[in-house]
Amino acid sequence: MRAWSVLDQAGTKFAAFSRRRQLWVFRLVRIAQVAPLFESVPPHGYGGTERVVSYLTEALVAEGHEVTLFAAGDSVTRAKLVPVVDHSIRLAAQRPEWLMWHTVMLDRVFEMAEAFDVIHFHTDFLHYPMARRCRTPSLTTMHGRLDMPDLAALHRYFADQPLVSISDSQRRLMPDARWVTTVHHGLPRDLYRFRLAHDDYFVFIGRISPEKRVDRAIEIAIACGTKLRIAAKVDPADEAYFEREVRRLLDHPLVEFVGEIGEAAKGDFVGGARAMLFPIDWPEPFGIVMIEALACGTPVIAYACGSVSEVLEHGVSGYIVRNQDEAIDAARRVGAIDRSRCRRTFEERFTAKHMASRYLEVYRELVRSPAPPMARVRSRDPSRRGLA
């Protein structure tokens, strides 16, 4: 009888635990969002990752979830802000040491980990050693390029870490990682106003760097006899490239370089364009400027690299091209694209609310089926060294 009593108690406890798990699906979620410290959230100018973190955070707060944002101190949010450094690192007068401050931030995150149902990292891989030892489930969105040497080996070592890709194409460079899903970026639905009427210029937005190929954009615009307005930043790592390859191209009368612009100016700048030129030369993980253009009703002419074919529909929201001849031809006939269809594509697929809903599905699945902390660490042969 005593044995049956113990079994009954165990069964009752398990049933109660299962009911709590089921009820969890319907309650609000306590979420930590961990952003890079290079830019504020949202950024004052350029900053794709921090901008997405802002849109996701605010969408989750709007749904009633309890969100804590770990970010630079000049960030603006309706979530609870845990500031780690006073100002974003890139724009600080005296550049702080980025690795030191990210280390401090991660220590604070894991110190508070028990206060959260799930921790969502946007900080590449710095947190992996601590995350695998933490009882609170976590996931990492990979925002950047994955073609760096040794990155695949690193993820074989940390094969337990759940990852989210921002496009299916991003996964191709690291197919054996623990990808749990793909979540495309999204923007607040009312962030940009749809503009049916437009002016006679093309636009290029982003970074001036070898892989973004502003030189191609300039060539396309000149071939069409159409003004090109460039709103872009030049990172210190790309200054030599800018001076060597780009600066002289900006002297052409059809080219206007306006530098870096903020969120407030972007709507009119992009919405007033005949088309956005996106002639990239690298495996673009997502390309948030494409959906910014679609939100304004502005079609996009883009090279067929990386995520482009997942974001654009050829002949519907823009043109996907393979070389400069195709790009120039597309730019000349881009007026055939229905701008209202571009806006509709944005509303149907790329809003922040849709993005937040997809992430909530992932959060809830992680909490329903959490991996035990240290599971992979315990299974590793201690005699093995390195990443092989």
C-alpha positions as CSV (number, residue, x, y, z in Angstrom):
1,M,0.0,0.0,0.0
2,R,2.8,2.3,0.9
3,A,4.4,1.8,-2.6
4,W,1.1,2.6,-4.3
5,S,0.8,5.7,-2.1
6,V,4.2,6.9,-3.3
7,L,3.3,6.2,-6.9
8,D,0.0,8.1,-6.5
9,Q,1.8,11.1,-5.1
10,A,4.3,11.1,-7.9
11,G,1.5,10.8,-10.5
12,T,-0.4,13.7,-8.9
13,K,2.8,15.9,-8.9
14,F,3.5,15.0,-12.5
15,A,-0.1,15.8,-13.5
16,A,0.1,19.2,-11.7
17,F,3.4,19.9,-13.5
18,S,1.9,19.0,-16.8
19,R,-1.1,21.3,-16.2
20,R,1.2,24.2,-15.3
21,R,3.1,23.6,-18.6
22,Q,-0.2,23.7,-20.5
23,L,-1.3,26.8,-18.7
24,W,2.0,28.4,-19.5
25,V,1.1,28.4,-23.2
26,F,-1.7,30.9,-22.5
27,R,-0.1,33.2,-20.0
28,L,2.2,36.2,-20.5
29,V,5.9,35.6,-20.9
30,R,8.8,37.1,-19.0
31,I,11.4,37.7,-21.7
32,A,15.0,39.1,-21.7
33,Q,16.1,40.7,-24.9
34,V,19.9,41.0,-25.0
35,A,21.1,43.5,-27.6
36,P,24.6,44.4,-28.9
37,L,26.0,47.6,-27.3
38,F,27.4,49.1,-30.5
39,E,24.3,51.1,-31.2
40,S,21.4,52.3,-29.1
41,V,18.1,50.5,-29.3
42,P,16.7,51.8,-31.6
43,P,19.8,53.2,-33.2
44,H,20.2,57.0,-33.9
45,G,21.3,56.2,-37.5
46,Y,22.4,53.0,-39.2
47,G,22.1,49.8,-37.2
48,G,20.1,46.8,-38.5
49,T,20.4,44.4,-35.5
50,E,19.6,47.0,-32.8
51,R,16.7,48.3,-34.9
52,V,15.2,44.8,-35.2
53,V,15.6,44.2,-31.4
54,S,13.7,47.5,-30.8
55,Y,10.8,46.5,-33.1
56,L,10.6,43.1,-31.5
57,T,10.8,44.4,-28.0
58,E,8.1,47.0,-28.5
59,A,5.8,44.5,-30.3
60,L,6.1,42.1,-27.4
61,V,5.4,44.8,-24.8
62,A,2.3,45.9,-26.8
63,E,1.1,42.3,-26.5
64,G,1.3,42.6,-22.8
65,H,4.5,40.5,-22.1
66,E,7.0,41.4,-19.5
67,V,10.2,42.3,-21.4
68,T,13.6,43.3,-20.0
69,L,16.0,44.9,-22.4
70,F,19.8,44.7,-21.8
71,A,21.2,47.4,-24.0
72,A,23.2,50.7,-24.2
73,G,22.0,53.4,-21.8
74,D,20.9,55.8,-24.5
75,S,18.3,53.3,-25.7
76,V,14.6,54.2,-25.6
77,T,12.0,51.5,-24.8
78,R,8.7,50.7,-23.1
79,A,10.4,47.6,-21.7
80,K,12.4,47.6,-18.5
81,L,15.8,48.8,-19.5
82,V,19.0,47.4,-17.9
83,P,21.7,49.8,-19.2
84,V,25.2,48.4,-19.3
85,V,27.2,51.3,-20.7
86,D,26.0,55.0,-20.7
87,H,26.1,55.5,-24.5
88,S,26.3,53.2,-27.5
89,I,29.8,52.3,-28.2
90,R,30.1,53.3,-31.9
91,L,29.1,56.9,-31.3
92,A,30.8,57.4,-28.0
93,A,33.4,60.2,-27.9
94,Q,36.0,57.9,-26.5
95,R,35.3,54.4,-27.9
96,P,34.9,52.0,-25.0
97,E,36.4,48.5,-25.3
98,W,33.5,46.6,-26.7
99,L,34.5,43.1,-25.5
100,M,34.8,44.3,-21.9
101,W,31.4,45.9,-21.8
102,H,29.7,42.9,-23.5
103,T,31.3,40.7,-20.9
104,V,29.8,42.9,-18.1
105,M,26.4,42.8,-19.8
106,L,26.4,39.0,-20.1
107,D,27.3,38.6,-16.4
108,R,24.3,40.8,-15.5
109,V,22.0,38.8,-17.8
110,F,23.0,35.5,-16.2
111,E,22.9,37.0,-12.7
112,M,19.2,37.8,-13.3
113,A,18.4,34.7,-15.4
114,E,15.9,33.1,-12.9
115,A,13.7,36.2,-13.3
116,F,12.9,35.2,-16.9
117,D,11.1,32.4,-18.7
118,V,13.4,32.8,-21.7
119,I,16.4,34.8,-22.7
120,H,16.8,35.9,-26.3
121,F,20.3,36.8,-27.4
122,H,21.3,39.0,-30.3
123,T,25.0,39.0,-29.5
124,D,26.5,36.4,-31.8
125,F,28.2,33.6,-29.7
126,L,29.8,35.3,-26.7
127,H,27.2,33.9,-24.3
128,Y,27.4,30.2,-25.4
129,P,29.5,28.9,-22.5
130,M,27.3,30.5,-19.9
131,A,24.0,29.8,-21.7
132,R,24.6,26.0,-21.8
133,R,25.0,26.1,-18.0
134,C,21.9,28.1,-17.3
135,R,18.6,26.6,-16.3
136,T,16.6,29.4,-18.1
137,P,16.0,28.4,-21.7
138,S,17.6,30.7,-24.3
139,L,17.9,31.1,-28.0
140,T,20.1,33.1,-30.3
141,T,19.2,35.0,-33.5
142,M,22.1,35.0,-35.9
143,H,21.9,38.5,-37.5
144,G,25.2,38.5,-39.3
145,R,27.2,36.7,-42.0
146,L,28.1,33.1,-41.4
147,D,30.9,32.6,-43.9
148,M,33.7,33.5,-41.4
149,P,36.5,30.9,-40.9
150,D,36.0,28.6,-37.9
151,L,32.3,29.6,-37.3
152,A,31.0,26.2,-38.4
153,A,33.5,24.4,-36.1
154,L,32.5,26.7,-33.2
155,H,28.9,25.6,-33.7
156,R,29.8,22.0,-33.9
157,Y,31.3,22.4,-30.4
158,F,28.3,24.3,-29.1
159,A,25.8,22.1,-31.0
160,D,23.3,22.3,-28.1
161,Q,22.6,26.0,-28.7
162,P,19.2,26.8,-30.3
163,L,19.6,29.2,-33.2
164,V,17.1,31.2,-35.2
165,S,18.0,32.2,-38.8
166,I,16.7,35.4,-40.4
167,S,16.4,33.8,-43.8
168,D,16.5,30.2,-45.0
169,S,19.5,31.0,-47.3
170,Q,21.5,32.1,-44.2
171,R,21.5,28.5,-43.0
172,R,23.3,27.1,-46.1
173,L,26.7,28.2,-44.8
174,M,26.2,26.3,-41.5
175,P,23.7,23.5,-42.2
176,D,24.6,21.3,-39.3
177,A,23.9,23.9,-36.5
178,R,20.9,23.5,-34.3
179,W,18.5,25.7,-36.3
180,V,15.0,25.7,-34.7
181,T,13.3,28.0,-37.2
182,T,13.6,31.0,-39.5
183,V,12.0,34.3,-38.5
184,H,12.1,37.1,-41.1
185,H,12.5,40.6,-39.8
186,G,9.5,42.9,-39.4
187,L,8.7,46.6,-39.0
188,P,5.9,48.4,-37.2
189,R,3.0,48.5,-39.6
190,D,2.6,52.3,-39.3
191,L,6.3,53.2,-39.2
192,Y,6.4,54.3,-42.9
193,R,3.6,55.9,-44.9
194,F,2.7,54.4,-48.2
195,R,3.4,56.8,-51.1
196,L,1.9,56.1,-54.5
197,A,3.4,59.3,-56.1
198,H,7.2,59.5,-56.2
199,D,10.0,61.7,-57.5
200,D,12.5,60.9,-60.2
201,Y,15.5,59.4,-58.3
202,F,16.9,56.1,-57.2
203,V,18.0,55.5,-53.6
204,F,20.8,53.5,-52.0
205,I,20.8,53.0,-48.2
206,G,23.1,51.1,-45.8
207,R,26.9,50.9,-45.5
208,I,29.5,51.8,-48.0
209,S,31.6,48.6,-48.1
210,P,32.9,46.2,-50.7
211,E,30.0,43.8,-50.4
212,K,27.3,46.4,-50.6
213,R,28.5,47.6,-54.0
214,V,27.5,51.2,-54.1
215,D,29.7,51.5,-57.2
216,R,27.2,49.2,-59.0
217,A,24.3,51.5,-57.9
218,I,26.1,54.5,-59.3
219,E,26.7,52.8,-62.6
220,I,23.0,51.8,-62.9
221,A,21.8,55.3,-62.1
222,I,24.2,57.0,-64.6
223,A,23.2,54.5,-67.3
224,C,19.6,55.4,-66.8
225,G,20.3,59.2,-66.6
226,T,18.6,59.2,-63.2
227,K,19.7,60.8,-60.0
228,L,21.0,58.5,-57.2
229,R,20.7,59.6,-53.6
230,I,23.0,57.7,-51.2
231,A,22.3,57.6,-47.5
232,A,25.0,55.5,-46.0
233,K,27.6,55.3,-43.3
234,V,31.3,54.5,-43.6
235,D,32.7,52.3,-40.8
236,P,36.3,52.7,-39.8
237,A,37.1,49.3,-41.3
238,D,35.8,50.5,-44.7
239,E,37.4,54.0,-44.8
240,A,40.3,52.8,-47.0
241,Y,37.9,51.2,-49.5
242,F,35.8,54.4,-49.5
243,E,38.8,56.6,-50.3
244,R,40.2,54.2,-52.8
245,E,37.2,53.1,-54.7
246,V,34.2,55.3,-54.0
247,R,34.9,58.9,-53.2
248,R,35.8,59.9,-56.8
249,L,32.5,58.3,-58.0
250,L,30.5,60.8,-55.8
251,D,31.7,63.7,-57.9
252,H,29.3,62.8,-60.7
253,P,26.4,65.3,-61.1
254,L,23.8,62.6,-60.9
255,V,25.1,61.4,-57.5
256,E,24.1,62.9,-54.2
257,F,25.8,61.6,-51.0
258,V,23.8,62.7,-47.9
259,G,25.6,60.5,-45.3
260,E,23.9,58.6,-42.5
261,I,20.2,59.4,-41.9
262,G,17.9,58.5,-39.0
263,E,14.5,56.9,-38.8
264,A,12.5,60.1,-39.0
265,A,14.0,61.1,-42.4
266,K,14.0,57.6,-43.9
267,G,10.3,57.5,-44.9
268,D,10.3,60.5,-47.2
269,F,13.8,59.7,-48.5
270,V,12.9,56.1,-49.5
271,G,9.2,56.7,-50.2
272,G,10.0,59.4,-52.7
273,A,12.3,57.3,-54.8
274,R,11.4,55.6,-58.0
275,A,13.2,52.5,-56.8
276,M,15.7,51.3,-54.3
277,L,18.9,49.8,-55.7
278,F,20.3,46.9,-53.7
279,P,23.2,45.5,-55.9
280,I,24.9,43.4,-53.2
281,D,27.8,41.1,-53.8
282,W,27.6,38.8,-50.7
283,P,25.3,36.3,-49.1
284,E,23.0,38.9,-47.5
285,P,21.4,37.3,-44.3
286,F,18.2,39.4,-44.7
287,G,18.5,43.1,-45.8
288,I,16.1,45.1,-43.8
289,V,16.3,48.0,-46.2
290,M,14.3,46.0,-48.7
291,I,11.3,45.7,-46.4
292,E,11.7,49.4,-45.5
293,A,11.3,50.2,-49.2
294,L,8.3,47.8,-49.6
295,A,6.6,49.5,-46.6
296,C,6.8,52.8,-48.4
297,G,5.6,51.2,-51.7
298,T,9.0,51.6,-53.3
299,P,10.1,48.6,-55.5
300,V,13.5,47.1,-55.1
301,I,16.1,46.1,-57.8
302,A,18.4,43.6,-56.2
303,Y,21.1,41.2,-57.1
304,A,20.2,37.5,-56.6
305,C,22.3,36.9,-53.5
306,G,21.5,35.6,-50.1
307,S,18.0,36.3,-48.9
308,V,16.9,38.4,-51.8
309,S,14.7,35.8,-53.4
310,E,12.9,35.1,-50.1
311,V,12.1,38.8,-49.6
312,L,11.3,39.9,-53.1
313,E,9.0,38.4,-55.7
314,H,10.4,39.1,-59.2
315,G,8.2,41.3,-61.3
316,V,5.8,41.9,-58.3
317,S,7.7,43.8,-55.6
318,G,10.8,44.5,-57.7
319,Y,13.3,42.8,-59.9
320,I,15.9,40.2,-59.1
321,V,18.9,40.5,-61.4
322,R,22.2,38.7,-62.0
323,N,24.4,41.3,-63.7
324,Q,24.6,45.0,-64.5
325,D,22.9,44.7,-67.9
326,E,19.9,43.1,-66.3
327,A,20.0,45.7,-63.5
328,I,20.1,48.6,-65.9
329,D,17.2,47.1,-67.9
330,A,15.2,46.6,-64.7
331,A,15.8,50.1,-63.5
332,R,14.5,51.5,-66.8
333,R,11.2,49.6,-66.6
334,V,10.7,49.7,-62.9
335,G,7.7,51.9,-63.4
336,A,5.7,48.8,-64.4
337,I,5.8,47.6,-60.7
338,D,2.6,48.3,-58.8
339,R,3.6,50.3,-55.7
340,S,0.4,49.3,-53.8
341,R,1.4,45.6,-54.3
342,C,4.8,46.4,-52.7
343,R,3.0,47.8,-49.7
344,R,0.6,44.8,-49.5
345,T,3.6,42.4,-49.5
346,F,5.0,44.2,-46.5
347,E,1.7,44.2,-44.6
348,E,1.1,40.5,-45.3
349,R,4.7,39.2,-44.5
350,F,7.0,41.7,-42.8
351,T,5.3,43.5,-39.9
352,A,6.7,43.5,-36.4
353,K,3.6,41.9,-35.0
354,H,4.1,39.0,-37.3
355,M,7.7,38.7,-36.3
356,A,6.8,38.8,-32.6
357,S,4.2,36.1,-33.0
358,R,6.7,33.8,-34.7
359,Y,9.2,34.4,-31.9
360,L,6.6,33.7,-29.2
361,E,6.0,30.3,-30.8
362,V,9.7,29.6,-30.4
363,Y,9.8,30.9,-26.8
364,R,6.9,28.7,-25.8
365,E,8.3,25.6,-27.4
366,L,11.7,26.1,-25.6
367,V,9.9,26.4,-22.2
368,R,7.7,23.3,-23.0
369,S,10.7,21.2,-23.9
370,P,13.8,22.7,-22.2
371,A,17.2,21.0,-22.6
372,P,18.8,20.2,-19.2
373,P,21.7,22.6,-18.5
374,M,25.2,21.2,-18.9
375,A,23.8,18.2,-20.9
376,R,26.2,18.6,-23.7
377,V,29.1,19.6,-21.4
378,R,28.6,16.3,-19.4
379,S,28.5,14.2,-22.5
380,R,31.8,15.6,-23.9
381,D,34.9,13.4,-23.6
382,P,37.1,15.5,-21.3
383,S,40.2,14.2,-23.1
384,R,39.2,15.9,-26.3
385,R,40.5,19.4,-26.9
386,G,39.8,22.1,-29.5
387,L,36.9,22.4,-31.9
388,A,37.3,19.4,-34.1
